[in-house]
């Protein structure tokens, strides 16, 4: 709780600086540059549906919703948001998709292909605890795929991609994509890293597997450059505090990757060189 409050306070400071900077720019005739935030959800329970609906109301008031596969932001100035869901859990169908459809908000579901129709049984590494949830079936997935609900891959079996062999990595990437394309009869070009774990090798292999874009768990602005391949997301939950959600939607949590990097450097100075990569620090914070 203390860490959550601290993160919120720092993020409040970030958005305050952003607003001052934007106001100052307008005074001299400079419009703020376009900004886009990708929200990363996992589950929405029946009890959380009303909170999720409130968040979507805020989204359409504060930002313009976009599809996750766009090549670049449509305007030079504006605030945009994308909605994504990892794991393909069944409760999304009943509790999230109806609220999105009411508001014409597009979304992307990232699917674990070999676990369709089964209980979520991969290792829990923090974040949302969805171990009691069921993954949607193939029939349900086919029924919801549409122009507004796009489907991406979340691997075949939900491994930590930075800890498996290159051969298995390639199979998880290519195999899941091929299975989804055959199942849905449409191209699949987006991938979300399980647990948020990634490194240079996993990104490079994702390119070779034919993906157009991969999504991480680093809460930075999205689509900062045209045809961006590696896109960050901010972890979001229906139970986020209202101020917390406003700040996430504003992109105010984008300072966290810098804080993670600084923390690793301080540890390295105090304790000696640390093994691992930025991806490994990310994976501990993504569900």
C-alpha positions in Angstrom: 0.0 0.0 0.0 2.8 2.4 0.9 4.5 1.8 -2.4 1.3 2.3 -4.3 0.7 5.7 -2.5 4.3 6.7 -3.2 3.9 5.9 -6.9 0.7 7.8 -7.1 2.3 10.9 -5.4 5.2 10.9 -7.8 2.9 10.5 -10.8 0.8 13.4 -9.6 3.9 15.5 -9.6 4.6 14.3 -13.2 1.2 15.2 -14.5 1.4 18.6 -12.8 4.6 19.3 -14.6 3.0 18.1 -17.8 0.1 20.5 -17.5 2.3 23.5 -16.6 4.5 22.7 -19.7 1.5 22.3 -22.0 0.0 25.6 -20.7 3.3 27.4 -21.2 3.6 26.0 -24.7 0.2 27.2 -25.7 1.0 30.7 -24.5 3.7 30.9 -27.1 1.6 29.1 -29.8 2.9 25.6 -29.4 0.4 22.8 -29.1 1.2 19.7 -27.0 2.4 16.8 -29.1 0.2 13.8 -29.5 0.3 11.3 -26.6 -1.0 7.7 -26.4 -1.4 5.4 -23.5 -2.0 1.7 -23.7 -4.0 0.2 -20.8 -3.3 -3.4 -19.9 -6.0 -5.4 -18.1 -6.3 -9.0 -17.2 -9.6 -9.8 -15.5 -12.9 -8.0 -14.9 -15.1 -9.8 -12.4 -18.9 -9.3 -12.1 -18.2 -7.2 -8.9 -15.8 -5.0 -10.8 -17.9 -4.4 -13.9 -19.3 -1.1 -12.7 -15.9 0.2 -11.8 -14.6 -0.9 -15.2 -17.6 0.9 -16.8 -16.7 4.1 -14.9 -13.1 3.8 -16.2 -14.3 3.5 -19.8 -16.5 6.6 -19.3 -13.4 8.5 -18.2 -11.5 7.2 -21.1 -13.9 8.5 -23.8 -14.0 11.9 -22.0 -10.3 12.3 -21.7 -8.9 10.5 -24.7 -9.7 9.2 -28.2 -9.8 5.3 -28.3 -7.6 3.7 -31.0 -7.0 0.2 -32.4 -3.7 -1.3 -31.2 -2.4 -2.0 -34.6 -2.3 1.6 -36.1 0.9 2.6 -37.9 0.9 6.1 -36.3 -1.2 8.5 -34.3 -3.8 10.3 -36.5 -3.0 13.9 -35.4 0.0 15.9 -34.3 -1.8 17.0 -31.2 -4.3 15.0 -29.1 -4.6 12.4 -26.3 -5.2 8.8 -27.3 -5.7 5.5 -25.5 -5.8 1.8 -26.4 -7.4 -1.0 -24.3 -5.8 -4.4 -24.1 -6.5 -7.6 -22.2 -3.9 -10.3 -21.5 -4.7 -14.1 -21.1 -8.1 -14.3 -22.8 -10.0 -14.9 -19.6 -13.7 -15.9 -19.9 -14.9 -13.1 -17.5 -13.9 -10.5 -20.1 -16.7 -11.7 -22.4 -19.4 -11.0 -19.9 -18.1 -8.1 -17.9 -15.8 -6.0 -20.2 -16.8 -6.4 -23.8 -20.4 -5.2 -23.3 -19.2 -2.0 -21.7 -16.7 -1.5 -24.5 -19.4 -2.1 -27.1 -21.7 0.4 -25.5 -19.1 3.1 -25.9 -17.6 2.0 -29.3 -14.2 1.4 -27.7 -12.0 -1.0 -29.7 -9.9 -3.5 -27.8 -7.3 -6.2 -28.3 -7.3 -9.6 -26.5 -4.0 -11.4 -26.2 -4.6 -15.2 -26.2 -2.7 -18.1 -24.8 -3.5 -20.6 -27.6 -2.8 -23.9 -26.0 -4.9 -23.2 -22.9 -8.2 -22.3 -24.5 -11.2 -23.7 -22.5 -9.1 -24.6 -19.5 -8.5 -23.1 -16.1 -5.6 -20.6 -15.9 -2.8 -22.8 -14.7 0.5 -21.0 -15.4 2.8 -19.8 -12.7 1.7 -16.8 -10.7 4.4 -14.1 -10.6 2.6 -11.2 -8.9 0.1 -8.8 -10.2 -3.5 -9.7 -10.6 -4.2 -13.2 -9.1 -6.4 -14.8 -11.7 -5.6 -18.4 -10.9 -9.3 -19.2 -10.3 -10.3 -17.9 -13.7 -11.1 -19.9 -16.8 -9.7 -19.1 -20.2 -12.3 -18.7 -22.9 -13.0 -21.5 -25.4 -12.1 -21.5 -29.1 -15.8 -21.1 -29.9 -16.1 -18.1 -27.7 -13.0 -16.6 -29.2 -14.3 -17.0 -32.7 -17.6 -15.4 -31.7 -16.1 -12.2 -30.3 -13.4 -11.6 -32.9 -14.6 -8.6 -35.0 -13.4 -5.3 -36.4 -13.7 -3.7 -33.0 -12.3 -6.7 -31.0 -8.9 -7.7 -32.5 -6.9 -10.8 -31.4 -3.3 -11.0 -30.7 -1.0 -13.7 -29.4 0.2 -14.1 -25.8 2.2 -17.3 -26.6 1.2 -20.9 -26.6 1.7 -21.8 -23.0 2.4 -18.5 -21.2 6.1 -19.1 -20.3 8.6 -16.4 -19.2 10.0 -15.8 -22.6 13.4 -14.7 -21.3 14.0 -18.0 -19.6 13.3 -20.5 -22.3 15.6 -21.8 -25.1 15.7 -20.1 -28.5 14.0 -23.1 -30.1 11.1 -23.0 -27.6 11.0 -19.2 -28.0 10.5 -19.5 -31.7 7.9 -22.1 -31.3 5.9 -20.0 -28.7 6.0 -17.0 -31.1 5.4 -18.6 -34.4 3.2 -21.5 -33.2 0.7 -19.3 -31.4 0.4 -17.0 -34.3 -0.1 -19.8 -36.8 -2.7 -21.4 -34.6 -4.7 -18.2 -34.2 -4.6 -17.4 -37.9 -5.9 -20.8 -38.8 -8.5 -20.7 -36.1 -9.8 -17.2 -37.0 -9.1 -17.0 -40.7 -7.4 -13.6 -40.4 -3.9 -12.2 -39.9 -2.5 -12.0 -36.4 0.1 -9.3 -36.1 0.3 -8.3 -32.4 2.1 -10.0 -29.5 2.1 -9.4 -25.8 5.0 -10.8 -23.7 3.8 -13.1 -20.8 4.7 -11.6 -17.4 6.0 -8.6 -19.3 9.4 -10.4 -19.6 11.4 -9.4 -22.7 14.9 -8.7 -23.8 16.7 -8.0 -27.1 16.5 -11.6 -28.2 12.8 -11.9 -27.6 12.1 -8.7 -29.5 14.3 -9.8 -32.4 12.7 -13.2 -32.6 9.3 -11.5 -32.6 10.2 -9.6 -35.7 11.4 -12.7 -37.4 8.1 -14.4 -36.5 6.3 -11.8 -38.5 4.7 -9.7 -35.8 4.0 -6.0 -36.5 4.1 -4.9 -32.9 5.0 -6.3 -29.5 3.7 -5.0 -26.2 5.7 -4.8 -22.9 4.8 -3.9 -19.4 6.8 -0.7 -19.3 4.3 2.2 -18.7 5.7 4.6 -21.3 3.9 6.6 -24.0 2.9 4.4 -27.0 3.3 5.1 -30.7 5.9 7.8 -30.1 7.2 7.1 -33.6 5.5 5.9 -36.8 5.4 2.1 -37.2 6.6 1.6 -33.6 7.5 -2.1 -33.0 8.1 -2.2 -29.2 5.1 -0.6 -27.4 4.8 0.0 -23.6 1.6 -0.4 -21.5 0.5 0.6 -18.1 -0.9 -2.2 -15.9 -4.5 -1.3 -15.0 -7.2 -2.9 -12.9 -10.9 -2.1 -12.3 -10.1 -1.6 -8.6 -7.6 1.2 -9.3 -8.4 4.3 -7.2 -10.1 7.0 -9.3 -7.1 9.4 -9.1 -4.8 6.5 -9.9 -6.7 5.6 -13.0 -6.8 9.3 -14.2 -3.0 9.4 -13.7 -2.4 6.2 -15.6 -4.6 7.4 -18.5 -2.6 10.6 -18.6 0.7 8.7 -18.9 1.9 10.0 -15.6 3.4 6.6 -14.5 6.0 6.8 -17.3 8.7 7.7 -14.8 8.7 4.1 -13.4 11.1 2.6 -16.0 13.7 5.3 -15.1 13.2 4.5 -11.4 13.7 0.8 -12.0 16.9 1.5 -14.0 18.2 3.8 -11.3 17.4 1.2 -8.6 19.4 -1.4 -10.4 22.3 0.9 -10.8 22.3 1.8 -7.1 22.2 -1.9 -6.2 25.1 -2.6 -8.6 27.2 0.0 -6.9 26.3 -1.2 -3.4 26.4 -5.0 -4.0 28.4 -5.5 -7.1 27.3 -6.3 -10.7 23.8 -7.9 -10.9 22.8 -10.5 -13.4 19.8 -10.2 -15.6 18.3 -7.5 -17.8 15.7 -4.8 -17.8 13.2 -7.5 -18.9 13.8 -9.5 -15.8 12.9 -6.5 -13.5 9.8 -6.0 -15.6 8.5 -9.6 -15.4 8.2 -9.4 -11.6 5.6 -6.7 -12.0 3.4 -8.1 -14.7 0.8 -10.7 -14.2 
